[in-house]
């Protein structure tokens, strides 16, 4: 739904799965967004591309004059479910050391592990269950489940932790996409001082907007410009 702090837990985009899409629901796309990151205007892109052997590369990149962040997830479709296989989360910000985190989801052993710039107590292993998602896959799951009218309840295994994620439907809203007004379903999740709001437009493979707030202030805001 982006590093973990940006993910609409998104992404980044903070970018999650009890019920599965049909195989045809996952198709390659490139989505360009206008963005605000760390209070500065930015450009962002979310891409989904085939990786062979029923696997997919899903990536989010955000860039502005302060730096850049990139999140990637490799996942597979298995029996209609989206299963994370590996992930990376890298950030470069002015006047700070670069950060890199890596995730590995071993479904044979049913455990996930993390390496790189993480705390020792976040390295894992964490036990995996059917339907588990990482933060990036939440975006695809929300698009799929809103369209199907299914409950928006997920188990997120990310950054060395397991968290339940439940989104509430806030009703309909109007949003501009590629110069046209479109009706979107607005969903939201809140916990502690963090809030994530996502706008889903029927027929689009990616959220039309993702807004992440922390402490009552906007932390990351992605608004779709175009998708192809």
Backbone as a chain_set.jsonl record, in Angstrom:
{"seq": "XXXXXXXXXXXXXXXXXXXXXXXXXXXXXXXXXXXXXXXXXXXXXXXXXXXXXXXXXXXXXXXXXXXXXXXXXXXXXXXXXXXXXXXXXXXXXXXXXXXXXXXXXXXXXXXXXXXXXXXXXXXXXXXXXXXXXXXXXXXXXXXXXXXXXXXXXXXXXXXXXXXXXXXXXXXXXXXXXXXXXXXXXXXXXXXXXXXXXXXXXXXXXXXXXXXXXXXXXXXXXXXXXXXX", "coords": {"N": [[1.619, -0.539, 0.0], [7.481, 1.437, -1.292], [8.823, 2.109, 1.904], [8.357, 0.268, 4.989], [7.226, 2.081, 6.782], [5.868, 3.723, 5.075], [4.014, 2.262, 3.845], [0.755, 1.568, 2.965], [-0.537, -0.212, 4.693], [-0.09, -0.366, 2.973], [1.482, 0.272, 1.54], [3.884, 2.184, 1.003], [1.523, 2.286, 0.667], [2.222, 2.155, 2.493], [1.242, -1.289, -0.595], [-3.042, -8.492, 0.649], [-5.147, -11.269, 2.429], [-7.786, -13.091, 2.465], [-9.707, -14.064, 0.84], [-9.671, -15.146, -2.54], [-8.575, -13.869, -5.748], [-9.865, -14.506, -9.032], [-7.76, -16.195, -11.417], [-7.658, -14.637, -13.745], [-7.961, -12.098, -12.812], [-5.574, -10.874, -12.175], [-3.475, -8.914, -13.93], [-0.891, -7.524, -16.015], [0.182, -4.126, -15.435], [0.896, -0.583, -15.638], [1.007, 2.081, -13.543], [0.834, 5.507, -13.1], [1.389, 8.031, -10.696], [0.62, 11.158, -9.091], [2.17, 12.575, -6.244], [2.619, 13.161, -2.709], [5.214, 13.222, -0.524], [6.703, 13.048, 2.546], [5.927, 15.654, 2.895], [6.625, 16.956, 0.56], [6.21, 17.553, -2.912], [5.955, 14.819, -5.186], [6.787, 12.223, -7.579], [5.302, 9.14, -8.474], [5.115, 5.597, -9.065], [3.385, 2.604, -9.716], [3.827, -0.711, -10.555], [2.966, -3.765, -12.189], [4.156, -6.784, -13.245], [4.679, -9.706, -15.237], [6.568, -12.497, -14.083], [7.136, -15.019, -14.876], [6.56, -18.602, -14.575], [4.139, -18.519, -13.191], [4.492, -16.409, -11.489], [4.755, -13.023, -10.194], [5.972, -9.673, -10.453], [5.686, -6.983, -8.329], [5.717, -3.593, -7.813], [6.498, -0.489, -6.194], [7.463, 2.821, -6.582], [8.66, 5.871, -5.311], [9.597, 9.213, -5.754], [11.247, 12.27, -4.969], [12.681, 15.607, -4.53], [13.886, 15.245, -2.029], [14.62, 12.586, -1.828], [14.287, 9.046, -2.427], [12.152, 6.157, -2.506], [11.613, 2.665, -2.68], [9.617, -0.148, -3.055], [9.31, -3.593, -3.462], [7.643, -6.595, -4.369], [7.691, -10.019, -4.905], [5.347, -12.291, -5.962], [3.118, -15.134, -6.07], [0.435, -16.721, -7.817], [-1.579, -19.093, -6.437], [-3.802, -21.619, -6.382], [-5.756, -19.685, -6.629], [-5.01, -17.795, -4.773], [-3.016, -15.022, -3.612], [0.318, -15.194, -2.971], [2.981, -14.02, -1.102], [6.41, -14.171, -2.025], [8.988, -13.089, -1.948], [10.498, -9.995, -0.883], [11.538, -6.538, -1.055], [12.721, -3.493, 0.375], [13.692, -0.362, 0.042], [15.226, 2.745, 0.875], [16.297, 6.039, 0.272], [17.227, 8.976, 1.665], [17.835, 12.429, 1.854], [20.66, 13.47, 3.693], [20.612, 11.294, 5.346], [21.519, 7.886, 6.132], [21.37, 5.328, 3.618], [18.702, 2.898, 3.548], [17.951, -0.557, 3.658], [15.837, -3.304, 3.417], [15.016, -6.752, 3.456], [12.824, -9.422, 2.588], [11.802, -12.819, 3.019], [9.677, -15.397, 2.101], [9.018, -18.504, 2.959], [7.202, -20.987, 1.873], [7.224, -23.732, 1.914], [8.428, -24.401, 4.328], [6.783, -22.882, 5.779], [7.345, -20.305, 6.958], [8.447, -16.968, 7.561], [11.149, -14.693, 7.017], [13.403, -11.938, 7.772], [15.9, -9.606, 6.66], [18.755, -7.35, 6.627], [18.486, -3.851, 7.237], [17.218, -4.07, 9.981], [15.723, -4.572, 13.22], [16.958, -6.894, 15.66], [14.947, -8.423, 16.863], [13.064, -8.483, 14.919], [13.711, -10.157, 12.912], [12.631, -12.656, 12.564], [12.108, -16.282, 12.711], [8.71, -15.98, 11.427], [5.666, -17.606, 11.696], [3.798, -18.782, 8.926], [0.493, -18.563, 7.538], [-2.162, -19.874, 5.487], [-3.34, -17.533, 3.139], [-1.969, -15.349, 4.117], [-0.512, -12.097, 3.679], [1.836, -9.631, 2.379], [2.643, -6.127, 2.984], [2.571, -4.7, 0.554], [0.907, -6.25, -1.106], [-1.545, -5.764, -0.103], [-2.826, -3.712, -1.48], [-3.634, -4.853, -3.971], [-5.353, -6.798, -2.999], [-7.376, -5.289, -1.78], [-8.502, -3.934, -3.994], [-9.51, -6.127, -5.403], [-11.322, -7.294, -3.508], [-13.127, -5.294, -2.777], [-14.439, -4.942, -5.214], [-15.692, -7.413, -5.378], [-17.375, -7.335, -3.261], [-16.637, -8.388, -0.803], [-15.692, -9.165, 2.659], [-13.326, -6.978, 4.193], [-10.981, -8.007, 5.545], [-7.836, -8.924, 6.779], [-4.731, -10.763, 7.166], [-1.696, -9.618, 7.922], [1.645, -10.163, 7.265], [4.54, -8.825, 7.867], [7.603, -7.028, 7.929], [8.653, -8.405, 10.135], [6.532, -8.858, 11.855], [3.154, -9.828, 12.801], [0.008, -8.75, 11.9], [-3.421, -7.965, 12.246], [-5.559, -6.696, 9.771], [-8.195, -4.661, 9.185], [-10.511, -3.163, 7.136], [-12.859, -0.515, 6.845], [-15.8, 0.33, 5.065], [-16.434, 3.486, 3.773], [-18.294, 4.594, 2.166], [-19.363, 6.175, -0.931], [-17.408, 8.196, -3.196], [-16.324, 10.943, -5.265], [-13.817, 11.054, -7.691], [-11.13, 12.31, -9.673], [-9.838, 10.828, -12.537], [-7.488, 10.527, -14.972], [-8.47, 12.877, -16.076], [-11.201, 12.525, -16.009], [-14.244, 12.354, -14.184], [-14.778, 9.96, -11.728], [-16.608, 7.449, -9.97], [-15.833, 6.373, -6.784], [-15.227, 3.791, -4.353], [-14.746, 4.307, -1.003], [-12.494, 3.344, 1.444], [-11.263, 2.596, 4.744], [-8.76, 2.349, 7.321], [-7.81, 2.412, 10.724], [-5.379, 2.726, 13.328], [-3.905, 3.133, 16.441], [-2.041, 6.028, 16.135], [-2.206, 6.149, 13.424], [-3.597, 6.271, 10.14], [-5.117, 4.931, 7.248], [-6.44, 5.608, 4.112], [-8.203, 4.534, 1.313], [-9.094, 4.795, -2.081], [-11.153, 3.142, -4.294], [-11.781, 2.422, -7.618], [-14.144, 1.042, -9.74], [-13.168, -1.304, -12.166], [-10.566, -0.383, -12.449], [-7.214, -1.521, -12.023], [-5.714, -0.852, -9.841], [-5.477, 1.126, -6.827], [-7.227, 4.279, -6.937], [-6.537, 6.336, -5.349], [-4.373, 6.715, -2.551], [-4.088, 7.459, 0.747], [-2.078, 8.179, 3.451], [-1.906, 8.727, 6.842], [-0.325, 10.091, 9.734], [-0.252, 10.692, 13.11], [-2.248, 12.565, 12.734], [-1.413, 14.05, 10.568], [-0.772, 14.314, 7.038], [1.151, 11.787, 5.612], [1.866, 10.276, 3.379], [0.651, 10.617, 0.13], [-0.944, 9.433, -2.593], [-2.1, 9.927, -5.835], [-3.84, 8.801, -8.565], [-2.725, 9.266, -11.882], [-2.604, 8.121, -14.47], [-3.171, 4.942, -16.063], [-1.988, 2.036, -17.598]], "CA": [[0.0, 0.0, 0.0], [7.358, 2.239, -0.094], [9.297, 1.396, 3.074], [7.247, -0.158, 5.843], [6.54, 3.227, 7.388], [5.061, 4.376, 4.06], [3.072, 1.332, 3.257], [-0.573, 1.605, 3.475], [-0.52, -1.521, 5.335], [-0.126, -0.163, 1.517], [1.891, 0.74, 0.578], [4.047, 2.789, 0.589], [1.547, 2.331, 0.191], [1.853, 1.659, 2.753], [1.045, -1.239, -1.552], [-3.58, -8.836, 1.957], [-5.905, -12.083, 1.45], [-8.53, -14.237, 2.934], [-10.423, -14.59, -0.309], [-8.744, -15.07, -3.648], [-9.092, -13.446, -7.026], [-9.718, -15.481, -10.099], [-6.484, -15.969, -12.069], [-7.755, -13.591, -14.754], [-8.02, -10.785, -12.171], [-4.229, -10.31, -12.105], [-2.945, -8.618, -15.253], [0.16, -6.502, -15.939], [-0.186, -2.73, -15.635], [1.796, 0.478, -15.183], [0.17, 3.172, -13.035], [1.583, 6.695, -12.7], [0.705, 8.804, -9.663], [1.188, 12.323, -8.431], [2.337, 12.171, -4.849], [3.243, 13.999, -1.694], [5.978, 12.349, 0.371], [7.424, 13.858, 3.52], [5.517, 17.031, 2.735], [7.169, 17.508, -0.674], [5.623, 16.954, -4.102], [6.747, 13.707, -5.692], [6.232, 11.353, -8.614], [5.265, 7.747, -8.026], [4.655, 4.625, -10.052], [3.141, 1.234, -9.28], [3.847, -1.591, -11.724], [2.759, -5.2, -12.019], [4.674, -7.444, -14.445], [4.837, -11.157, -15.133], [7.933, -12.949, -13.823], [7.25, -16.405, -15.3], [6.248, -19.667, -13.613], [2.989, -18.091, -12.402], [4.92, -15.42, -10.509], [4.571, -11.643, -10.599], [6.72, -8.615, -9.784], [4.818, -5.864, -7.974], [6.674, -2.604, -7.315], [6.107, 0.901, -5.976], [8.591, 3.745, -6.494], [8.312, 7.265, -5.036], [10.796, 10.046, -5.843], [11.149, 13.728, -4.94], [14.02, 16.168, -4.293], [14.451, 14.779, -0.762], [15.125, 11.225, -1.944], [13.433, 8.076, -3.105], [11.87, 4.907, -1.819], [11.125, 1.642, -3.594], [9.187, -1.412, -2.469], [8.993, -4.619, -4.452], [7.199, -7.903, -3.886], [7.471, -11.112, -5.846], [4.305, -13.158, -5.427], [2.596, -16.124, -6.995], [-0.955, -17.154, -7.703], [-1.673, -20.526, -6.156], [-5.185, -21.952, -6.017], [-6.535, -18.455, -6.549], [-4.521, -16.911, -3.716], [-1.782, -14.277, -3.843], [1.239, -15.547, -1.895], [4.285, -13.364, -1.206], [7.581, -15.049, -2.075], [10.109, -12.29, -1.459], [10.25, -8.561, -0.949], [12.619, -5.632, -0.69], [12.246, -2.176, 0.794], [14.881, 0.481, 0.098], [14.952, 4.177, 0.981], [17.414, 6.985, 0.32], [16.729, 10.302, 2.021], [18.917, 13.396, 2.032], [21.291, 13.605, 5.011], [20.471, 10.064, 6.124], [22.112, 6.701, 5.503], [20.387, 4.503, 2.904], [18.141, 1.772, 4.293], [17.55, -1.684, 2.814], [15.281, -4.447, 4.126], [14.637, -7.844, 2.562], [11.92, -10.415, 3.177], [11.719, -14.116, 2.343], [8.519, -16.178, 2.551], [9.254, -19.904, 2.625], [5.925, -21.668, 2.086], [7.485, -25.148, 2.221], [8.651, -24.439, 5.771], [5.752, -22.026, 6.363], [7.903, -19.283, 7.823], [8.976, -15.771, 6.912], [12.322, -14.117, 7.668], [13.794, -10.631, 7.27], [17.319, -9.284, 6.813], [19.086, -5.978, 6.272], [18.415, -2.842, 8.292], [16.097, -4.395, 10.848], [16.065, -4.919, 14.585], [17.158, -8.335, 15.84], [13.689, -9.081, 17.214], [12.183, -8.458, 13.749], [14.287, -11.018, 11.867], [11.854, -13.875, 12.423], [11.025, -16.558, 11.764], [7.297, -15.825, 11.752], [4.897, -18.674, 11.074], [2.869, -18.375, 7.884], [-0.786, -19.242, 7.378], [-2.791, -19.647, 4.194], [-3.986, -16.236, 3.043], [-1.122, -14.26, 4.588], [-0.048, -11.135, 2.689], [2.706, -8.569, 2.852], [1.975, -4.831, 2.917], [2.334, -4.316, -0.838], [-0.205, -7.001, -1.682], [-2.814, -5.24, 0.417], [-3.471, -2.91, -2.521], [-4.308, -5.748, -4.909], [-6.44, -7.477, -2.303], [-8.469, -4.34, -1.598], [-9.153, -3.75, -5.295], [-10.243, -7.349, -5.692], [-12.391, -7.616, -2.571], [-14.159, -4.26, -2.891], [-15.213, -5.26, -6.418], [-16.478, -8.62, -5.129], [-18.241, -7.127, -2.106], [-16.224, -9.299, 0.265], [-15.152, -8.508, 3.854], [-11.976, -6.451, 3.995], [-10.231, -8.441, 6.726], [-6.625, -9.563, 6.294], [-3.63, -11.047, 8.089], [-0.504, -9.035, 7.325], [2.928, -10.63, 7.796], [5.43, -7.843, 7.255], [8.562, -6.374, 8.818], [8.878, -9.192, 11.337], [5.374, -8.883, 12.736], [1.862, -10.27, 12.28], [-1.027, -7.805, 12.321], [-4.722, -8.047, 11.591], [-5.904, -5.462, 9.075], [-9.616, -4.632, 8.836], [-10.907, -1.891, 6.539], [-14.273, -0.184, 6.881], [-16.27, 1.069, 3.898], [-16.905, 4.812, 4.161], [-19.275, 5.059, 1.198], [-18.898, 6.553, -2.26], [-16.795, 9.501, -3.36], [-15.994, 11.24, -6.655], [-12.393, 11.318, -7.854], [-10.751, 12.526, -11.07], [-8.831, 9.907, -13.062], [-7.212, 10.827, -16.366], [-9.32, 13.975, -16.508], [-12.606, 12.163, -15.956], [-14.785, 12.101, -12.856], [-15.157, 8.564, -11.535], [-17.135, 7.119, -8.651], [-14.93, 5.477, -6.054], [-15.564, 3.298, -3.02], [-13.74, 4.8, -0.066], [-12.335, 2.44, 2.579], [-10.309, 3.162, 5.685], [-8.327, 1.586, 8.496], [-7.112, 3.229, 11.71], [-4.813, 2.058, 14.5], [-3.058, 4.062, 17.184], [-2.069, 7.367, 15.543], [-2.071, 5.998, 11.977], [-4.813, 6.049, 9.367], [-4.952, 4.707, 5.818], [-7.68, 5.738, 3.354], [-7.97, 4.068, -0.054], [-10.202, 4.992, -3.003], [-11.17, 2.071, -5.286], [-12.684, 2.687, -8.742], [-14.469, -0.188, -10.461], [-12.526, -1.455, -13.461], [-9.149, -0.038, -12.382], [-6.496, -2.6, -11.336], [-4.909, -0.278, -8.765], [-6.237, 2.192, -6.171], [-7.207, 5.6, -7.546], [-5.833, 7.2, -4.402], [-3.979, 6.135, -1.267], [-3.682, 8.507, 1.672], [-1.569, 7.656, 4.708], [-1.75, 9.786, 7.833], [0.315, 9.722, 10.99], [-0.375, 11.783, 14.06], [-3.161, 13.565, 12.209], [-0.818, 14.743, 9.435], [-0.565, 13.489, 5.85], [2.506, 11.258, 5.498], [2.03, 9.883, 1.977], [-0.584, 10.787, -0.609], [-0.778, 9.028, -3.988], [-3.308, 10.125, -6.634], [-3.609, 8.201, -9.879], [-2.759, 10.105, -13.076], [-2.896, 7.301, -15.628], [-2.848, 3.524, -15.935], [-1.935, 1.399, -18.919]], "C": [[1.292, 0.43, 0.0], [8.012, 1.478, 1.063], [8.123, 1.113, 3.989], [6.51, 1.03, 6.426], [5.665, 3.957, 6.385], [3.951, 3.491, 3.562], [1.694, 1.501, 3.834], [-0.961, 0.255, 3.917], [-1.794, -2.171, 5.509], [0.285, -1.113, 1.223], [1.958, 0.089, 0.931], [3.193, 2.091, 0.54], [1.616, 1.248, 0.156], [1.435, 1.36, 2.557], [0.264, -3.099, -1.191], [-4.884, -9.662, 1.755], [-6.599, -13.329, 2.011], [-9.295, -14.878, 1.799], [-9.611, -14.296, -1.543], [-9.382, -14.553, -4.911], [-9.07, -14.601, -8.004], [-8.408, -15.198, -10.796], [-6.528, -14.826, -13.068], [-7.741, -12.201, -14.138], [-6.652, -10.116, -12.124], [-3.683, -10.158, -13.512], [-1.887, -7.534, -15.129], [-0.413, -5.092, -16.111], [0.953, -1.832, -15.177], [0.908, 1.649, -14.777], [1.063, 4.311, -12.562], [0.742, 7.534, -11.742], [1.4, 10.148, -9.429], [1.214, 11.995, -6.945], [2.833, 13.32, -3.995], [3.905, 13.059, -0.705], [6.853, 13.216, 1.26], [7.151, 15.352, 3.319], [6.004, 17.707, 1.473], [6.544, 16.796, -1.866], [6.55, 15.898, -4.691], [6.053, 13.061, -6.885], [6.294, 9.926, -8.112], [4.742, 6.855, -9.143], [4.477, 3.268, -9.382], [3.076, 0.369, -10.537], [3.6, -3.034, -11.305], [3.188, -5.873, -13.317], [4.866, -8.928, -14.187], [6.302, -11.513, -14.948], [8.143, -14.393, -14.235], [6.896, -17.371, -14.189], [5.142, -19.244, -12.656], [3.365, -17.12, -11.287], [4.847, -14.013, -11.108], [5.499, -10.736, -9.791], [5.789, -7.424, -9.563], [5.695, -4.821, -7.298], [6.046, -1.224, -7.186], [7.372, 1.734, -5.82], [8.065, 5.156, -6.27], [9.604, 8.078, -5.041], [10.435, 11.525, -5.732], [12.53, 14.285, -4.612], [14.67, 15.709, -2.986], [15.065, 13.393, -0.857], [14.161, 10.33, -2.681], [13.221, 6.857, -2.223], [11.28, 3.927, -2.817], [10.795, 0.38, -2.81], [8.865, -2.382, -3.597], [8.564, -5.897, -3.752], [7.119, -8.857, -5.067], [6.419, -12.014, -5.217], [3.861, -14.14, -6.495], [1.106, -16.305, -6.772], [-0.963, -18.659, -7.506], [-3.073, -20.817, -5.636], [-6.017, -20.69, -5.792], [-6.075, -17.476, -5.501], [-3.247, -16.201, -4.162], [-0.834, -14.563, -2.679], [2.558, -14.824, -2.085], [5.407, -14.398, -1.174], [8.81, -14.326, -1.524], [9.749, -10.819, -1.577], [11.489, -7.777, -0.593], [12.052, -4.24, -0.467], [13.477, -1.293, 0.966], [14.49, 1.952, 0.092], [16.253, 4.962, 1.021], [16.831, 8.369, 0.554], [17.923, 11.201, 2.308], [19.35, 13.488, 3.491], [21.092, 12.379, 5.911], [21.121, 8.905, 5.382], [21.036, 5.91, 4.773], [19.938, 3.33, 3.765], [17.684, 0.694, 3.319], [17.049, -2.822, 3.7], [14.843, -5.483, 3.11], [13.779, -8.853, 3.301], [11.941, -11.687, 2.343], [10.577, -14.916, 2.958], [8.68, -17.605, 2.046], [7.975, -20.696, 2.923], [6.093, -23.162, 2.326], [7.681, -25.327, 3.727], [7.598, -23.643, 6.543], [6.328, -21.063, 7.402], [8.469, -18.146, 6.986], [10.133, -15.229, 7.737], [12.682, -12.79, 7.001], [15.27, -10.392, 7.539], [17.55, -7.844, 6.378], [18.992, -5.059, 7.463], [17.173, -3.044, 9.151], [16.606, -4.664, 12.266], [16.134, -6.432, 14.727], [15.851, -9.055, 16.136], [12.681, -9.062, 16.073], [12.689, -9.382, 12.64], [13.465, -12.274, 11.622], [12.608, -15.072, 12.989], [9.632, -16.275, 12.346], [6.534, -16.897, 11.0], [3.883, -18.126, 10.067], [1.6, -19.207, 7.909], [-1.315, -18.976, 5.976], [-3.51, -18.304, 4.203], [-3.143, -15.075, 3.519], [-0.641, -13.395, 3.425], [1.066, -10.285, 3.277], [2.018, -7.235, 2.581], [1.687, -4.391, 1.491], [1.08, -4.986, -1.391], [-1.567, -6.548, -1.158], [-3.567, -4.459, -0.661], [-4.251, -3.777, -3.495], [-5.5, -6.431, -4.261], [-7.634, -6.543, -2.104], [-9.227, -4.108, -2.894], [-10.038, -4.938, -5.612], [-11.469, -7.508, -4.807], [-13.485, -6.552, -2.537], [-15.053, -4.563, -4.086], [-16.14, -6.443, -6.187], [-17.444, -8.457, -3.962], [-17.905, -8.02, -0.933], [-15.715, -8.533, 1.484], [-13.696, -8.112, 3.646], [-11.121, -6.727, 5.233], [-9.039, -9.269, 6.288], [-5.652, -9.846, 7.434], [-2.34, -10.628, 7.384], [0.744, -9.551, 8.033], [4.004, -9.792, 7.129], [6.345, -7.246, 8.313], [8.686, -7.08, 10.165], [7.713, -9.275, 12.297], [4.157, -9.469, 12.018], [0.801, -9.314, 12.812], [-2.306, -8.088, 11.56], [-5.044, -6.689, 10.99], [-7.366, -5.549, 8.66], [-9.975, -3.233, 8.353], [-12.424, -1.745, 6.615], [-14.644, 0.598, 5.626], [-16.906, 2.377, 4.351], [-17.931, 5.376, 3.187], [-18.633, 5.422, -0.126], [-18.318, 7.964, -2.255], [-16.521, 9.701, -4.852], [-14.525, 11.64, -6.749], [-12.091, 11.454, -9.333], [-9.635, 11.575, -11.454], [-8.68, 10.168, -14.549], [-8.188, 11.866, -16.919], [-10.804, 13.694, -16.488], [-13.031, 11.921, -14.513], [-15.25, 10.659, -12.765], [-15.683, 8.379, -10.116], [-16.242, 6.085, -7.998], [-15.572, 5.008, -4.755], [-14.423, 3.661, -2.095], [-13.688, 3.87, 1.15], [-11.213, 2.96, 3.466], [-9.972, 2.183, 6.795], [-7.565, 2.517, 9.418], [-6.578, 2.36, 12.83], [-3.818, 3.004, 15.146], [-3.17, 5.452, 16.549], [-1.973, 7.325, 14.025], [-3.426, 5.731, 11.329], [-4.452, 5.869, 7.901], [-6.321, 4.79, 5.168], [-7.371, 5.392, 1.903], [-9.248, 4.261, -0.87], [-10.101, 3.952, -4.124], [-12.211, 2.403, -6.351], [-12.896, 1.392, -9.514], [-13.804, -0.194, -11.83], [-11.059, -1.071, -13.487], [-8.403, -1.102, -11.574], [-5.702, -2.146, -10.122], [-5.716, 0.823, -8.097], [-6.12, 3.524, -6.902], [-6.516, 6.607, -6.631], [-5.524, 6.414, -3.142], [-3.474, 7.275, -0.396], [-3.296, 7.872, 3.002], [-1.323, 8.817, 5.663], [-1.1, 9.245, 9.095], [0.259, 10.915, 11.925], [-1.247, 12.914, 13.568], [-2.637, 14.336, 11.015], [-0.623, 13.778, 8.262], [0.899, 13.09, 5.75], [2.818, 10.883, 4.048], [0.674, 9.983, 1.304], [-0.312, 10.474, -2.081], [-2.107, 9.212, -4.708], [-3.037, 9.697, -8.062], [-3.735, 9.232, -10.996], [-3.209, 9.3, -14.291], [-2.525, 5.859, -15.341], [-2.933, 2.901, -17.32], [-1.447, -0.029, -18.787]], "O": [[1.541, 1.636, 0.0], [7.768, 0.279, 1.192], [7.029, 1.645, 3.797], [5.286, 0.993, 6.553], [4.801, 4.737, 6.785], [3.027, 3.971, 2.904], [1.509, 1.566, 5.049], [-1.856, -0.306, 3.283], [-1.854, -3.278, 6.044], [0.086, -2.285, 0.904], [2.666, -0.799, 0.458], [3.567, 0.933, 0.353], [1.714, 0.671, -0.927], [0.918, 0.488, 3.255], [-0.245, -3.743, -2.108], [-5.769, -9.138, 1.08], [-6.059, -14.435, 2.018], [-9.51, -16.09, 1.79], [-8.918, -13.28, -1.589], [-10.574, -14.757, -5.143], [-8.331, -15.567, -7.816], [-7.96, -14.051, -10.781], [-5.539, -14.112, -13.227], [-7.533, -11.218, -14.849], [-6.581, -8.89, -12.04], [-3.453, -11.147, -14.208], [-1.97, -6.7, -14.227], [-1.38, -4.895, -16.847], [1.846, -2.249, -14.439], [0.136, 2.151, -15.594], [1.944, 4.111, -11.725], [-0.457, 7.724, -11.949], [2.62, 10.255, -9.555], [0.384, 11.232, -6.451], [3.384, 14.305, -4.487], [3.247, 12.202, -0.116], [7.648, 14.021, 0.774], [8.021, 16.195, 3.541], [5.822, 18.914, 1.316], [6.367, 15.578, -1.841], [7.77, 16.058, -4.696], [4.882, 13.323, -7.158], [7.229, 9.546, -7.408], [4.026, 7.302, -10.039], [5.312, 2.839, -8.584], [2.347, 0.689, -11.476], [3.976, -3.459, -10.212], [2.645, -5.568, -14.379], [5.174, -9.35, -13.072], [7.178, -10.913, -15.573], [9.209, -14.954, -13.981], [6.924, -17.017, -13.01], [5.185, -19.558, -11.466], [2.667, -17.01, -10.279], [4.871, -13.826, -12.324], [5.776, -10.987, -8.618], [5.179, -6.921, -10.507], [6.356, -5.127, -6.305], [5.176, -0.844, -7.969], [8.25, 1.398, -5.025], [7.138, 5.594, -6.951], [10.589, 7.69, -4.413], [9.453, 11.982, -6.317], [13.469, 13.51, -4.431], [15.892, 15.781, -2.854], [15.936, 13.049, -0.059], [13.326, 10.792, -3.459], [14.007, 6.573, -1.32], [10.525, 4.323, -3.705], [11.596, -0.096, -2.006], [8.217, -2.012, -4.575], [9.063, -6.233, -2.678], [6.544, -8.529, -6.105], [6.573, -12.453, -4.078], [4.189, -13.993, -7.672], [0.589, -16.071, -5.68], [-0.415, -19.406, -8.318], [-3.474, -20.322, -4.583], [-6.86, -20.63, -4.898], [-6.685, -16.418, -5.343], [-2.493, -16.717, -4.988], [-1.134, -14.221, -1.535], [3.201, -14.988, -3.121], [5.367, -15.363, -0.411], [9.57, -14.885, -0.733], [8.811, -10.448, -2.283], [12.384, -8.281, 0.085], [11.034, -3.865, -1.049], [14.227, -1.457, 1.928], [13.555, 2.359, -0.596], [17.195, 4.59, 1.721], [16.047, 8.873, -0.25], [18.898, 10.779, 2.929], [18.523, 13.571, 4.399], [21.378, 12.434, 7.107], [21.257, 8.935, 4.159], [19.905, 5.824, 5.251], [20.692, 2.831, 4.601], [17.099, 0.996, 2.28], [17.745, -3.254, 4.619], [14.358, -5.142, 2.032], [13.98, -9.107, 4.488], [12.078, -11.642, 1.12], [10.512, -15.094, 4.175], [8.503, -17.88, 0.86], [7.699, -21.033, 4.074], [5.2, -23.799, 2.885], [7.171, -26.275, 4.324], [7.518, -23.708, 7.769], [5.879, -21.005, 8.547], [8.91, -18.343, 5.854], [10.124, -15.284, 8.967], [12.332, -12.538, 5.849], [15.828, -10.901, 8.511], [16.657, -7.198, 5.829], [19.369, -5.431, 8.574], [16.206, -2.288, 9.059], [17.786, -4.95, 12.468], [15.455, -7.164, 14.007], [15.666, -10.192, 15.701], [11.567, -9.562, 16.224], [12.138, -9.38, 11.539], [13.595, -12.896, 10.567], [13.623, -14.908, 13.665], [9.411, -16.322, 13.556], [6.733, -17.079, 9.799], [3.202, -17.135, 10.33], [1.617, -20.389, 8.252], [-0.962, -17.976, 5.351], [-4.208, -17.975, 5.162], [-3.54, -13.921, 3.352], [-0.395, -13.893, 2.327], [1.236, -10.212, 4.494], [0.928, -7.208, 2.01], [0.656, -3.768, 1.24], [0.281, -4.343, -2.072], [-2.607, -6.909, -1.708], [-4.793, -4.534, -0.748], [-5.402, -3.476, -3.813], [-6.537, -6.62, -4.897], [-8.781, -6.967, -2.246], [-10.458, -4.086, -2.899], [-11.181, -4.776, -6.04], [-12.55, -7.826, -5.304], [-14.649, -6.873, -2.295], [-16.276, -4.458, -3.994], [-17.245, -6.485, -6.728], [-18.25, -9.35, -3.7], [-18.785, -8.376, -0.149], [-15.341, -7.366, 1.36], [-12.932, -8.829, 3.0], [-10.61, -5.809, 5.875], [-9.193, -10.213, 5.513], [-5.735, -9.256, 8.511], [-1.95, -11.217, 6.377], [0.888, -9.397, 9.246], [4.344, -10.016, 5.967], [5.928, -6.989, 9.443], [8.809, -6.434, 11.205], [7.877, -9.714, 13.435], [4.137, -9.588, 10.793], [0.702, -9.092, 14.019], [-2.276, -8.412, 10.373], [-4.829, -5.654, 11.622], [-7.736, -6.418, 7.87], [-9.773, -2.246, 9.061], [-13.168, -2.715, 6.47], [-13.872, 1.444, 5.175], [-17.798, 2.386, 5.2], [-18.391, 6.506, 3.355], [-17.502, 5.029, -0.41], [-18.681, 8.805, -1.433], [-16.49, 8.735, -5.614], [-14.051, 12.469, -5.973], [-12.72, 10.794, -10.16], [-8.605, 11.515, -10.784], [-9.644, 10.042, -15.303], [-8.665, 11.763, -18.049], [-11.596, 14.538, -16.908], [-12.279, 11.356, -13.719], [-16.015, 10.186, -13.606], [-15.258, 9.064, -9.186], [-15.934, 5.049, -8.588], [-16.357, 5.729, -4.137], [-13.264, 3.355, -2.375], [-14.703, 3.637, 1.806], [-10.323, 3.674, 3.004], [-10.769, 1.318, 7.16], [-6.759, 3.326, 8.957], [-7.215, 1.391, 13.242], [-2.985, 3.604, 14.466], [-4.269, 5.994, 16.436], [-1.69, 8.345, 13.395], [-4.284, 5.055, 11.897], [-3.586, 6.569, 7.375], [-7.261, 4.129, 5.609], [-6.401, 5.89, 1.331], [-10.344, 3.935, -0.413], [-9.089, 3.884, -4.822], [-13.378, 2.636, -6.037], [-11.934, 0.725, -9.897], [-13.869, 0.791, -12.565], [-10.361, -1.394, -14.449], [-8.904, -1.546, -10.541], [-5.083, -2.966, -9.445], [-6.578, 1.413, -8.749], [-5.058, 3.865, -7.423], [-5.976, 7.611, -7.096], [-6.303, 5.561, -2.716], [-2.533, 7.976, -0.768], [-4.073, 7.13, 3.603], [-0.62, 9.771, 5.33], [-1.301, 8.091, 9.471], [0.674, 12.018, 11.567], [-1.037, 14.074, 13.922], [-3.341, 15.198, 10.489], [-0.349, 12.594, 8.453], [1.786, 13.943, 5.796], [3.915, 11.147, 3.557], [-0.33, 9.501, 1.829], [0.462, 11.173, -2.736], [-3.133, 8.711, -4.249], [-2.1, 10.184, -8.694], [-4.713, 9.977, -11.06], [-4.08, 9.732, -15.046], [-1.68, 5.578, -14.492], [-3.832, 3.203, -18.104], [-1.332, -0.737, -19.787]]}, "num_chains": 1, "name": "protein.A"}
